Amino acid sequence: MKRGHRVAVLAQNCPEYMEVYAAGELGGWTTVTINYRFATPEISYILGDSCPQVLIYEAELEDRLHPDALNQVQHVLIIRGDGRGMGYEEALAREEPEPPPPIVEPDDVAFLVYTSGTTGRPKGVMLTHRGQMRSALISAFEALVQPTDRLALAMPFYHIGAKNQWLSHSLYGCPIILHRAFRPDRFLTGLRDYAATVTLLAPTMLKDLLDLGCDRVSVPSLKKIYYSAAPMPEALLRRAMAAFGPIFGQIYGMTESGGPGCTLHAHQHILDGPPDILRRLRSAGQPMTGCEVRVIAPDGSFCPPGVLGEIAIRSEALMAGYWNNHAATAETMIDGWLRTGDLGEADEQGFVYVIDRVKDMIVSGGENIYSREVENALLSHPNIADVAVVGAPDDRWGEIVMAFVVKRSETELTVDDVIAHCRERIAGYKRPRAVTFIDALPKLPNGKVEKFKLRAPLWEGRARTV
């Protein structure tokens, strides 16, 4: 491996994943993270786009790998099991444990994290060593991390949130209580057994713990709970605060921002008071230290307080751009500002409120899903003439994927057919959870689908449409 080479990893959370990350950070090559929930075509695209010299994968995930994609990789290492390559532990045992020479430069790409794309293709977000160090420092400062903290981590390592939390706590030498995946009962047991002091949860994960009876009495060691990845319903947040007390902090950011953006601290989670103070419970918080967050109008000017526009972030933690995608980089990074794709506003005190989305994106259970990629998968079905995908509100997942499908005339097509077709082409969490057959989609004279007419009845009566 040389500086600038790439190592791809396809695995659930495990110690080997942490070793692969750390080896790249020390060795100067780039770690390419692959969402293990992706379908085979999506994984093949990432491998073809990133062209890694090495692929490291868990044996149980081999069925996600197409043989042609494997054949394009020079070296393949397998974690815990047999497959088409060398065993991970065997490879380690064959070499002397000598540290690599220091060949890392601050602006080298440390991580290549693939996210869902507006065109149906995942986009590789380039995160540098300098940016990720800044991200860790910002996050550690805002969270008041202490060496005595013990971080319980169940978020997947292919997400920036998990890596950000790991790095910011490793700065202080904090132990990491690593979970392979989030299983509510096991996670609760781990919180108790290892006296965890801090954790990061998506709203759905928090609800599952509350349903198990998790509270300050059952886990007295827990002092900080951060939530991110999706909007938190106010009713759920109030229920959680009743169970645990004022120990919650919100994090608003994205892969492209390198992690940081805004935060709503525990002392800002106020349940009683004047309306303008209570409203902050529905905000994304204020800009983190070292982050500028502004609301930008369509003409590029900054919006005054209370005026709707696109939320933009500027900091030293931002991505270097999208891998092999200059057009998308130019569209997202403008004059040093990252355009988030979220519509929102800020008040006089700088609290940021996310109202809607500019981009046609759905967030379900903390995972980003672009409507276009689901629509592309659906339109490959021979019996589907037209389709529009929108996000519908859901009490558990926040949003679910809803497809409005126009069948070809005189064809048989069921809801099960539609969902099964998607399952073969895209990740399971992206498939429609609801399908409505419709005679025709509402369209403008230019042929563009008026999705707002499909979404509006679903979100009627709600304060925000995300």
ABEGO torsion letter per residue (X at the ends): XBBGBBBBBBBBBBAAAAAAAAAAAAAGBBBBBBBAABBAAAAAAAAAAAGBABBBBBAAAAAABBAAAAAABABBBBBGEBEBEBBAAAAAAABBBBBBBBABBAABBABBBBBBBAAGBBBBBBBBAAAAAAAAAAAAAAAGBBAABBBBBABBAABAAAAAAAAAAAAAGBBBBBBABBBAAAAAAAAAAAGBABBBBBAAAAAAAAAAGBBAAABAABABBBBBGBBBBAAAAAAAAAAAEBABBBBBBBAAAGGBBBBBBAAABBABEBAAAAAAAABAEBBBBGBBBBBBBAAGBBBBBGBBBBBBBBBAABBAEBBGBAAAAAAABBGGBBBAGBBBBBBAAGBBBBABBABBBBBBGGBBBBAAAAAAAAAABAABABBBBBBBBBAAAGBBBBBBBBBBBGBBBBAAAAAAAAAAABBAAABBABBBBBABBBBBAAGBBBAAAAAAAAABGBABAX
